[in-house]
Amino acid sequence: MAVGGVGRGGGKGRAGGAKGASGKAPVGGGSFGGKVDKAESLVAPSGLVGSSNVQGAQAADPISAQAMAIAKQLKNGGFKNKEEATRQLVAEVLKEKLHMKSSSLSSKIADALQEDPRLNQVLERLWSKAE
């Protein structure tokens, strides 16, 4: 038996696995390095995506802060009713997330939120959290 022939693919007429392994090392090393570079290129975008996810979570904070400010204004009488506060909240979300301002769309979304019992319950919890 040749040294290193077992488990290293030393068959197929080659004389020993050690010679075959050293003969393939530069070629294998080059392709391995290329694979690592490809993996690094794949990791970098996912790392950026991960960091943007963290920033995305932080980007939600201004909307949450705005929602709490609207809830406080509602509690202090800044809005006539909850419907008006809901329209303002929807308008802020549209402005922050979609960079869009449409009063008719805000009204339609606010009406849909208030008509849905589950979403209306979420709004009620939001309005009750005002300190």
C-alpha positions as CSV (number, residue, x, y, z in Angstrom):
1,M,0.0,0.0,0.0
2,A,1.1,3.5,-0.8
3,V,1.4,6.0,2.0
4,G,-1.7,8.2,2.2
5,G,-3.4,6.1,-0.5
6,V,-6.3,5.2,1.8
7,G,-8.9,7.9,2.1
8,R,-7.1,10.3,-0.3
9,G,-8.1,8.9,-3.6
10,G,-4.7,7.4,-4.2
11,G,-6.0,4.9,-6.7
12,K,-6.4,5.3,-10.5
13,G,-2.8,4.5,-11.3
14,R,-1.2,7.2,-9.2
15,A,1.8,6.3,-7.1
16,G,0.8,7.3,-3.5
17,G,-1.5,9.8,-2.1
18,A,1.2,12.1,-0.7
19,K,2.6,12.8,-4.2
20,G,-0.9,13.3,-5.6
21,A,-1.8,15.6,-2.7
22,S,1.3,17.7,-3.1
23,G,0.8,17.8,-6.8
24,K,-2.7,19.1,-6.4
25,A,-2.0,21.5,-3.5
26,P,-1.3,24.7,-5.6
27,V,-4.3,24.0,-7.9
28,G,-6.6,23.0,-5.0
29,G,-5.3,26.0,-2.9
30,G,-6.0,28.3,-5.8
31,S,-9.5,27.1,-6.2
32,F,-10.0,27.1,-2.4
33,G,-8.9,30.7,-2.2
34,G,-11.3,31.5,-5.0
35,K,-14.0,29.8,-3.1
36,V,-13.2,31.8,0.0
37,D,-13.2,35.0,-1.9
38,K,-16.6,34.1,-3.3
39,A,-17.8,33.3,0.2
40,E,-16.5,36.6,1.5
41,S,-18.3,38.4,-1.3
42,L,-21.5,36.6,-0.3
43,V,-20.9,37.3,3.4
44,A,-20.3,41.0,2.9
45,P,-23.8,41.7,1.4
46,S,-25.5,39.6,4.1
47,G,-23.5,41.5,6.7
48,L,-24.7,44.8,5.2
49,V,-28.2,43.4,5.1
50,G,-27.9,42.4,8.8
51,S,-26.7,45.9,9.7
52,S,-29.5,47.4,7.7
53,N,-31.9,45.2,9.5
54,V,-30.6,46.7,12.8
55,Q,-30.9,50.1,11.3
56,G,-34.4,49.2,10.1
57,A,-35.3,48.4,13.6
58,Q,-34.0,51.8,14.7
59,A,-35.8,53.4,11.8
60,A,-39.1,52.1,13.2
61,D,-38.4,54.1,16.4
62,P,-39.2,57.5,14.9
63,I,-42.6,56.1,13.9
64,S,-43.2,54.6,17.3
65,A,-42.1,57.9,18.9
66,Q,-44.5,59.8,16.6
67,A,-47.3,57.4,17.5
68,M,-46.7,58.0,21.2
69,A,-46.6,61.7,20.6
70,I,-49.9,61.5,18.7
71,A,-51.4,59.4,21.6
72,K,-50.3,62.0,24.1
73,Q,-51.8,64.8,22.0
74,L,-55.0,62.8,21.8
75,K,-55.0,62.4,25.6
76,N,-54.3,66.1,26.1
77,G,-57.1,67.2,23.7
78,G,-54.8,68.0,20.7
79,F,-57.2,65.9,18.5
80,K,-61.0,66.1,18.4
81,N,-61.4,62.3,18.3
82,K,-59.6,59.0,17.8
83,E,-60.4,59.0,14.1
84,E,-58.5,62.2,13.5
85,A,-55.5,60.9,15.5
86,T,-55.6,57.7,13.4
87,R,-55.6,59.7,10.2
88,Q,-52.6,61.6,11.5
89,L,-50.8,58.4,12.4
90,V,-51.4,56.9,9.0
91,A,-50.2,60.1,7.3
92,E,-47.0,60.0,9.4
93,V,-46.4,56.4,8.4
94,L,-47.0,57.1,4.7
95,K,-44.6,60.1,4.9
96,E,-41.9,58.2,6.8
97,K,-41.9,54.9,5.0
98,L,-43.2,55.7,1.5
99,H,-42.2,59.4,1.3
100,M,-45.7,60.1,0.2
101,K,-48.4,62.5,1.2
102,S,-52.0,61.8,0.2
103,S,-54.9,62.8,2.5
104,S,-57.4,60.7,0.6
105,L,-55.2,57.6,0.9
106,S,-54.6,58.3,4.6
107,S,-58.4,58.6,5.1
108,K,-59.1,55.4,3.3
109,I,-56.4,53.5,5.3
110,A,-57.5,55.0,8.6
111,D,-61.2,54.1,7.9
112,A,-60.1,50.5,7.0
113,L,-58.1,50.3,10.3
114,Q,-61.0,51.5,12.3
115,E,-63.5,49.1,10.6
116,D,-61.4,46.0,11.3
117,P,-62.1,44.9,14.9
118,R,-58.7,43.4,15.4
119,L,-56.8,46.4,14.1
120,N,-59.2,48.8,15.9
121,Q,-58.2,46.9,19.1
122,V,-54.6,47.5,18.4
123,L,-55.3,51.2,17.9
124,E,-57.2,51.3,21.2
125,R,-54.2,49.8,23.0
126,L,-51.9,52.4,21.3
127,W,-54.1,55.3,22.3
128,S,-54.3,53.9,25.9
129,K,-50.5,53.8,26.2
130,A,-50.2,57.6,26.3
131,E,-48.5,58.7,29.6
